[in-house]
Amino acid sequence: MRILSNPFLFLLAALFFACSKTETTTQLVSKGDRIPVKVVELKQGSFSSSIPASGSFSTNDETLLSFKVGGIVSQILVQEGDEVKKGQLLASLDLTEIQAGLNQSKLAFEKALRDHQRAERLYRDSVATLEQFQNSKTALDIAEQQLKTAEFNLSFSQIRATQNGFVLRKFVNAGQQVASGAQVLQINGANQGHWLLKATVNDLNWSVISIGNPAIIFPSTSDSIPGEVIRKSQAADPVTGAYWVEISPDESLGLKLASGMFGKVLIYPTEETEGWEIPYEALLDASGGEGFVFVTDDNQQAKKIKVSLGKISPNTVQVLSGLEKHATLIVSGSAYLTDGSTIEVKNQ
């Protein structure tokens, strides 16, 4: 008998023999077997946790400026980003047409004044009637009001800064024709430090946030800033369906912010919510504000129930309703369970 002397051939034979004897088996739970689970006692309580949100910074005095009357833009004296002072001239219309209208109103007023003075003398001499005298007075009053309107339109054919701040947007250039009330410039009062963070939240978080709730703001340009909620929306955004809250920093002066800059915030509601806090691994098939968990009332059988969810954290989940009639929650082994499965509690 010839013995294998080649070590390589001997190794291959041994490997083949070992593979032929090795079997990979997976222990599956058979129907009717008790499934081992771990449980915890359910205790209802009150909880309140911070609500994270994000949004953009703006001031509460952003203003769109326009001309009172339409016309040709004569000059725009500022650019986007320029600093402005209250009362500073920012833009003006070509005054040729507007000045002509004012001159016409002056001439009409002067004529009405002469007519009224003539009618008054004739009335005193009993040549003109009382009605003629009164009609001349009415014509004079109308001409006077038309003159005031023309002077008012002339004064608002220029745009002046309504406050100290910055130019955010410039919508037109010199030479363009604009209609009455068309947007020309947008400015804000950033120099006065009235910054706000407008953050969006879902309807559930909106319902627990109240005006006056404390918050911590995290601008991208500075350290965290304490603040508080000062305003809430009363209607959902028609496009996104989200709600918004406005948070005011306790101190705005000196912040290096620009309108539209991104920021984050943690809001701390003072209103507490009744419910349960359960381990994250106990939650199944969560979708939107609902999910499923397994409970047991007799430590013998599992029951799958639907629950309403609150805030979901990495380790815990807030349950707002659905667990009222149950005392024990299954927290381990849920992956092998179906509604009505037989269980064996093993908490050791």
C-alpha positions as CSV (number, residue, x, y, z in Angstrom):
1,M,0.0,0.0,0.0
2,R,1.4,3.4,-1.0
3,I,1.3,6.2,1.5
4,L,0.6,9.8,0.5
5,S,3.9,11.6,0.8
6,N,2.9,14.9,-0.6
7,P,1.8,17.2,2.3
8,F,-0.2,19.4,0.0
9,L,-2.4,16.4,-1.1
10,F,-2.8,15.3,2.5
11,L,-4.0,18.8,3.4
12,L,-6.6,18.8,0.6
13,A,-7.9,15.5,1.7
14,A,-8.3,16.6,5.3
15,L,-10.1,19.8,4.2
16,F,-12.5,17.8,2.0
17,F,-13.3,15.5,4.8
18,A,-13.9,18.3,7.3
19,C,-16.2,20.1,4.9
20,S,-18.2,17.0,4.2
21,K,-18.8,16.6,7.9
22,T,-19.6,20.3,8.8
23,E,-23.3,21.4,8.7
24,T,-24.6,24.8,9.3
25,T,-27.8,24.7,11.3
26,T,-30.0,27.6,12.5
27,Q,-32.3,27.0,15.3
28,L,-35.7,28.3,14.3
29,V,-38.7,28.7,16.6
30,S,-41.2,26.0,15.6
31,K,-44.9,26.6,15.7
32,G,-46.2,26.0,19.2
33,D,-42.9,26.6,20.9
34,R,-42.7,29.2,23.7
35,I,-40.7,32.2,22.5
36,P,-38.3,33.6,25.1
37,V,-38.9,37.3,25.7
38,K,-37.9,40.0,28.2
39,V,-40.5,42.3,29.6
40,V,-40.7,45.6,31.7
41,E,-43.5,47.0,33.8
42,L,-45.4,49.9,32.2
43,K,-45.7,53.0,34.3
44,Q,-47.5,56.1,33.0
45,G,-46.0,59.4,33.9
46,S,-45.4,63.0,32.7
47,F,-42.5,64.0,30.5
48,S,-41.2,67.1,28.8
49,S,-38.2,67.1,26.5
50,S,-36.5,69.7,24.3
51,I,-37.8,70.1,20.8
52,P,-35.1,70.6,18.1
53,A,-35.9,72.9,15.1
54,S,-34.1,74.9,12.5
55,G,-34.9,78.0,10.4
56,S,-33.5,81.3,9.3
57,F,-32.7,84.6,10.9
58,S,-34.5,87.8,10.0
59,T,-35.5,91.1,11.7
60,N,-39.0,92.0,12.7
61,D,-38.8,95.3,10.7
62,E,-37.9,94.2,7.2
63,T,-39.6,96.7,4.9
64,L,-40.4,96.7,1.2
65,L,-40.1,100.2,-0.2
66,S,-41.9,101.5,-3.3
67,F,-43.0,104.8,-5.0
68,K,-46.4,106.2,-4.4
69,V,-46.9,106.9,-8.2
70,G,-45.6,105.1,-11.3
71,G,-43.0,106.5,-13.6
72,I,-39.5,106.2,-14.9
73,V,-36.8,105.5,-12.3
74,S,-34.3,108.3,-12.4
75,Q,-31.7,107.0,-10.0
76,I,-31.0,104.2,-7.5
77,L,-28.4,105.5,-5.0
78,V,-27.7,102.2,-3.1
79,Q,-26.7,98.6,-3.8
80,E,-27.6,95.4,-2.0
81,G,-25.6,95.1,1.3
82,D,-25.2,98.9,1.7
83,E,-25.7,100.4,5.1
84,V,-28.3,103.1,5.3
85,K,-29.4,105.8,7.8
86,K,-32.9,106.8,8.6
87,G,-34.1,109.5,6.2
88,Q,-31.3,108.8,3.6
89,L,-32.4,109.3,0.0
90,L,-32.3,105.9,-1.7
91,A,-34.1,106.3,-5.1
92,S,-36.1,108.8,-7.1
93,L,-38.3,108.9,-10.1
94,D,-38.0,111.2,-13.1
95,L,-40.0,114.2,-11.9
96,T,-40.8,115.7,-15.3
97,E,-44.4,114.4,-15.5
98,I,-45.0,114.6,-11.7
99,Q,-43.8,118.2,-11.6
100,A,-46.0,119.1,-14.6
101,G,-49.0,117.7,-12.7
102,L,-48.1,119.7,-9.7
103,N,-47.9,122.9,-11.8
104,Q,-51.3,122.2,-13.3
105,S,-52.8,121.8,-9.8
106,K,-51.2,125.1,-8.7
107,L,-52.7,126.9,-11.7
108,A,-56.1,125.4,-11.2
109,F,-56.0,126.4,-7.5
110,E,-55.0,130.0,-8.4
111,K,-57.9,130.2,-10.9
112,A,-60.4,128.8,-8.4
113,L,-59.2,131.3,-5.8
114,R,-59.7,134.2,-8.2
115,D,-63.1,133.0,-9.3
116,H,-64.2,132.6,-5.6
117,Q,-62.9,136.1,-4.7
118,R,-64.8,137.6,-7.8
119,A,-68.0,135.7,-6.8
120,E,-67.7,136.9,-3.2
121,R,-67.6,140.6,-4.3
122,L,-70.5,140.1,-6.7
123,Y,-72.5,138.4,-4.0
124,R,-71.9,141.3,-1.6
125,D,-73.1,143.7,-4.3
126,S,-76.2,141.5,-4.8
127,V,-75.1,140.7,-8.4
128,A,-74.3,137.0,-7.9
129,T,-76.6,134.6,-6.1
130,L,-75.9,132.7,-2.9
131,E,-75.7,129.5,-5.0
132,Q,-73.1,130.9,-7.3
133,F,-71.0,132.1,-4.3
134,Q,-71.3,128.6,-2.7
135,N,-70.4,126.9,-5.9
136,S,-67.2,129.0,-6.3
137,K,-66.2,128.1,-2.7
138,T,-66.7,124.4,-3.5
139,A,-64.6,124.7,-6.6
140,L,-61.9,126.4,-4.6
141,D,-61.9,123.6,-2.0
142,I,-61.6,120.9,-4.7
143,A,-58.7,122.7,-6.3
144,E,-57.0,123.0,-3.0
145,Q,-57.3,119.2,-2.3
146,Q,-56.0,118.4,-5.7
147,L,-53.0,120.6,-5.1
148,K,-52.3,118.8,-1.8
149,T,-52.6,115.4,-3.6
150,A,-50.1,116.5,-6.3
151,E,-47.7,117.8,-3.6
152,F,-48.0,114.5,-1.7
153,N,-47.3,112.5,-4.8
154,L,-44.2,114.6,-5.5
155,S,-42.9,114.0,-2.0
156,F,-43.3,110.2,-2.4
157,S,-41.7,110.1,-5.8
158,Q,-38.5,109.7,-3.8
159,I,-37.7,106.7,-1.5
160,R,-36.0,107.4,1.8
161,A,-34.8,105.0,4.4
162,T,-37.4,104.4,7.1
163,Q,-34.8,103.2,9.7
164,N,-31.1,102.5,10.2
165,G,-30.2,99.2,8.6
166,F,-29.0,97.5,5.5
167,V,-30.3,97.1,1.9
168,L,-31.4,93.5,1.5
169,R,-32.7,93.5,-2.1
170,K,-32.7,95.8,-5.1
171,F,-35.5,95.0,-7.5
172,V,-35.1,97.6,-10.2
173,N,-32.4,99.7,-11.9
174,A,-32.3,103.3,-13.2
175,G,-34.2,103.8,-16.4
176,Q,-36.9,101.1,-15.7
177,Q,-40.6,102.0,-15.7
178,V,-42.4,101.0,-12.5
179,A,-46.0,101.0,-11.5
180,S,-47.4,102.6,-8.4
181,G,-46.6,100.4,-5.4
182,A,-44.1,98.2,-7.3
183,Q,-41.3,96.8,-5.1
184,V,-38.1,98.8,-5.5
185,L,-35.9,98.1,-2.4
186,Q,-36.1,96.0,0.7
187,I,-34.3,97.1,3.8
188,N,-34.2,96.0,7.4
189,G,-33.2,97.4,10.8
190,A,-30.3,95.0,11.5
191,N,-28.2,97.8,12.9
192,Q,-30.8,98.0,15.8
193,G,-30.2,94.4,16.7
194,H,-33.8,93.2,16.5
195,W,-33.0,89.7,15.2
196,L,-35.4,86.7,15.2
197,L,-35.1,83.0,14.3
198,K,-38.1,81.7,12.5
199,A,-38.1,77.9,12.8
200,T,-40.5,75.4,11.4
201,V,-42.0,72.6,13.5
202,N,-44.6,69.8,12.9
203,D,-48.1,70.0,14.3
204,L,-47.4,67.8,17.3
205,N,-44.5,70.0,18.5
206,W,-46.4,73.1,17.7
207,S,-49.2,72.0,20.0
208,V,-46.9,71.8,23.1
209,I,-44.9,74.9,22.4
210,S,-46.2,78.1,24.2
211,I,-45.2,81.7,23.9
212,G,-42.6,82.4,26.6
213,N,-41.0,79.0,26.5
214,P,-37.2,79.2,27.0
215,A,-34.9,78.2,24.1
216,I,-31.2,77.9,23.2
217,I,-30.3,79.3,19.8
218,F,-27.3,78.0,17.8
219,P,-26.3,80.4,15.1
220,S,-23.7,79.2,12.6
221,T,-21.5,82.3,13.3
222,S,-21.3,82.4,17.1
223,D,-21.8,80.4,20.3
224,S,-25.2,79.4,21.7
225,I,-27.5,82.2,22.8
226,P,-30.4,82.0,25.3
227,G,-33.8,83.2,24.0
228,E,-37.5,82.6,24.2
229,V,-40.5,81.9,21.9
230,I,-42.3,85.2,21.2
231,R,-44.8,84.2,18.4
232,K,-46.5,81.2,16.9
233,S,-48.2,80.7,13.5
234,Q,-51.9,80.1,13.6
235,A,-52.1,78.4,10.2
236,A,-50.0,75.9,8.3
237,D,-47.8,76.9,5.4
238,P,-50.0,76.2,2.3
239,V,-46.9,74.6,0.5
240,T,-45.1,72.6,3.1
241,G,-47.8,72.1,5.6
242,A,-45.4,73.0,8.5
243,Y,-46.0,75.5,11.3
244,W,-43.5,78.1,12.5
245,V,-42.4,79.7,15.7
246,E,-40.3,82.8,16.2
247,I,-37.6,82.8,18.8
248,S,-36.0,86.1,20.0
249,P,-32.5,86.0,21.4
250,D,-32.1,87.6,24.9
251,E,-29.4,89.8,23.5
252,S,-29.1,90.6,19.8
253,L,-26.7,93.5,19.7
254,G,-23.3,92.5,18.4
255,L,-24.4,89.3,16.7
256,K,-22.8,88.7,13.3
257,L,-25.9,87.7,11.4
258,A,-27.4,88.3,8.0
259,S,-31.0,88.0,6.9
260,G,-31.7,84.5,5.8
261,M,-28.8,82.9,7.7
262,F,-29.4,79.4,8.9
263,G,-29.7,78.6,12.6
264,K,-30.8,75.8,14.9
265,V,-32.7,75.9,18.2
266,L,-33.7,73.8,21.1
267,I,-37.0,74.7,22.6
268,Y,-38.0,73.7,26.1
269,P,-41.8,73.4,26.5
270,T,-43.0,74.0,30.1
271,E,-46.2,72.0,29.4
272,E,-45.7,68.3,30.3
273,T,-47.4,65.4,28.4
274,E,-48.9,62.4,30.0
275,G,-47.8,59.0,28.6
276,W,-45.1,56.4,28.7
277,E,-41.4,56.3,27.8
278,I,-40.4,52.9,26.4
279,P,-37.2,51.4,25.1
280,Y,-36.6,52.1,21.4
281,E,-36.1,48.4,20.6
282,A,-39.7,47.7,21.7
283,L,-41.2,49.7,18.9
284,L,-42.2,48.0,15.6
285,D,-43.3,49.3,12.2
286,A,-43.3,53.0,13.1
287,S,-44.8,55.3,10.5
288,G,-45.6,59.0,11.0
289,G,-47.1,59.3,14.5
290,E,-48.1,55.7,14.9
291,G,-46.4,52.4,15.6
292,F,-46.8,48.9,17.1
293,V,-45.6,47.2,20.3
294,F,-46.1,43.8,21.9
295,V,-47.6,43.6,25.4
296,T,-48.6,40.7,27.6
297,D,-51.3,40.7,30.2
298,D,-50.7,37.1,31.6
299,N,-47.0,36.5,30.8
300,Q,-48.2,33.6,28.6
301,Q,-49.3,35.2,25.4
302,A,-48.1,38.2,23.3
303,K,-50.6,40.8,22.0
304,K,-49.7,43.3,19.2
305,I,-51.3,46.7,19.7
306,K,-51.1,50.1,17.9
307,V,-49.8,53.1,19.8
308,S,-49.7,56.8,19.2
309,L,-46.1,58.2,19.3
310,G,-44.6,61.4,20.6
311,K,-40.9,62.3,20.5
312,I,-38.5,59.5,19.2
313,S,-35.0,59.5,20.6
314,P,-32.1,57.2,19.9
315,N,-32.8,55.2,23.1
316,T,-36.4,55.9,24.1
317,V,-39.7,56.5,22.5
318,Q,-42.6,58.6,24.0
319,V,-46.0,56.8,23.7
320,L,-49.0,59.2,24.1
321,S,-51.8,56.6,23.9
322,G,-52.6,53.0,23.4
323,L,-51.1,51.4,26.5
324,E,-53.8,52.5,28.9
325,K,-55.2,48.9,29.6
326,H,-51.9,47.1,29.7
327,A,-49.3,46.6,32.5
328,T,-46.4,44.7,30.8
329,L,-44.4,45.6,27.7
330,I,-42.3,43.1,25.7
331,V,-38.9,44.7,25.0
332,S,-36.8,41.8,23.7
333,G,-37.7,38.9,21.3
334,S,-40.4,40.9,19.4
335,A,-38.8,40.0,16.0
336,Y,-40.0,36.4,16.4
337,L,-43.5,37.3,17.7
338,T,-46.9,37.5,16.0
339,D,-50.2,38.5,17.6
340,G,-51.1,35.7,19.9
341,S,-47.7,34.0,20.1
342,T,-47.0,31.9,23.2
343,I,-44.1,33.4,25.2
344,E,-41.8,32.5,28.1
345,V,-40.6,35.4,30.2
346,K,-36.9,35.3,30.8
347,N,-35.7,38.5,32.4
348,Q,-32.5,37.0,33.9
